[in-house]
Structures are given as C-alpha cells and as structure tokens.
Amino acid sequence: MTYENLALSKAITRALSDEMSACEDVIVLGEDVGKLGGVFRVTDGLYQEFGPQRVLDTPLGESGIIGTSIGMAMNGLRPVPEIQFDGFVFPAFNQITTQLAKIRTRSTGQLSAPVTIRLPYGGAVGAIEHHSESPEAYFAHTPGLRVVVPSSSHDAYWMLRKSIQHPDPVIFMEPKRRYWLKGDVEFSADDYDPFQAAVVREGTDLTLVTYGALVPVALAAAEAAVEDGHDIEVIDLHSISPLDIGTVADSVNKTGRAVIVQEASTFVSVSSELSAAVTEQCFYSLEAPVLRVGGFHMPYPVPRAEEEFLPGIDRILDAIDRSFSY
C-alpha cells in the first residue's frame, strides 16, 4: 500500500492531477484556476503541468462556466468546473438544475453529462457575505444530481476521482475550513465508493450523524461524552444524494438514539430528510426522538458572530444530553 500525508486541499490537487493524467478528456476550468492556482490554491501547478488547453481561466460568470461545461460534456469531455465560493453558485443555478441535471432523462439515456462541479462551502473562515454558505439541500433536492462531501484527505482524493469518472453530474462540496487538515491518503484504495456512508467511530448508546467539516467536531463531541458515560457512534455520510440510509438505520437500530448535525439551517434540509427516514425505518428501535443540530434559519451572519451560529461541541453535547433525558 502507498500512503502520503496530505492536507485536504492538496489531496484534491493530487486527485485532479492524477485523473487528468489518466484521462485526457478531463478539463479544469473556472475563475483564476489557471496561472493563479485558484483562490485557495487548490489548482496550483495544474496550469504548468497540463497547459492552457486543459486548465482554463474563465470570465467572472458562473452561468457561463457551467453552460460551457455542459457543452463540453455533451461532446465527450469530462469538465471539472470550480465555483469559487458557495454563495456564487446561484447565478448558475438554472444551468445546473434545469439543464445539467436533466440531460440524461431528456435524451432518454442517449446522452450523459459527466460534469463534476467543485464547490467550496461552509463557514468558520472569517469571510464576508456569500463566502460561508451551505447550499447543499438545493442540489440534493434535484433529481439527476449527485452530491458528495469529503471530510478527510483520503475521502477528498478518492471521492473526487470517482466523481470525475461517474457518468452523471456530481456536486463535489469542499469543506473549506478543513482545507489545511492533514491526513493519510491510501493511493491503492481503488474500490472506494463515494456514495457509501462510513462509521468513523463505533459506539453502542447513540448514533451521531454528520458530514463534511463537522465530522471532526462530532468526533470530539463523542470523545467528550465518554466522561458522562456515553458511548457514541459517529457516522460520516460522505454522500447526501443519494443518502446511504441503510448504514444509518443499522446503527440507529443498534443504539436506539440519533442526533444529526449540519452547518446549514435544519429547516427543509438534509437533516430533515434523514430524520424522517430514520423515524420511518427505525421507529420500533428508537428510545427518543431524532434530534437535530444545525445553523439557525437566517442569513449567514458577520464573521464575529459565526461562532454562535455554527454547531460546536457544546451544542452537540446538549443534544446528546437531551436524547438521554427521554
């Protein structure tokens, strides 16, 4: 087995480089992704390695970036467009939801659109408005799109490579506050399934479900709960469309309790769907209601208030305590 310790952002860079080397149809495009290497330097070095024909700097126009990517995909390429920040994706929302997501169905399977949209998302980076949002529920609600979220360097590397290889469009959401989190990447794990959830901490008393940037927070909360005598199982969803309900349900049927954690507002959200599914499938095993912890139902706040807005260890532990109060 071959391992390398990489920051999450560099694991994404490596995945892009390796997939571009393996398949000449892979094209990277977006605002400042070329000579600059991207605002977070995630595409750093790709322009020098593959040249301006395969690493394209685009105008500041997200609808044009995605529209161009759709045309590329329909003509045999595998474009990987970058949307610079989460809140900037909405000018391209029409292209993504009414065009990209529907090409396979509209053509009765004769056409596919293998576009992988890289979308840095989430808060805790001290940024201004439209730079810290969590828009995943919009895309998870759209049939025809797959939505995946890595939480580690290993996941980021393999999840991106498998997304690029997939015949359908994928929204690849990158937790930007974890870009500098280091971890081992196993380069021989070619059987990786990006749409399968993972049990990242085993436990017997309660199932804590989350994804992306909050996985390390959930793991820290689970360790803190040991002091109260609670053995918490933590599940990293990996994919939020499709949702791996089976892995979650198996855990909840074992533990009897569930808490779901996300950065986005819990109103009409991934946690809403997951809570309903768990209640339906695990009703007779539940010892308490499924509880949810998330951002508040309001526009993302200014940087000095985001610590109160985002779920942290204390709010997760409070939900765990409330679950055990039943």
Helices and strands as residue ranges (DSSP letters): E 3-7, H 8-22, E 26-30, H 46-50, E 55-57, H 62-74, E 78-82, G 86-88, G 90-92, H 93-94, I 95-99, G 100-102, H 103-106, E 116-121, H 136-140, E 146-148, H 153-165, E 170-175, G 176-178, E 182-186, E 198-201, E 206-210, G 212-214, H 215-225, G 226-228, E 232-236, E 239-241, H 245-255, E 258-265, H 270-282, G 283-285, E 291-295, G 303-305, H 306-309, H 313-324
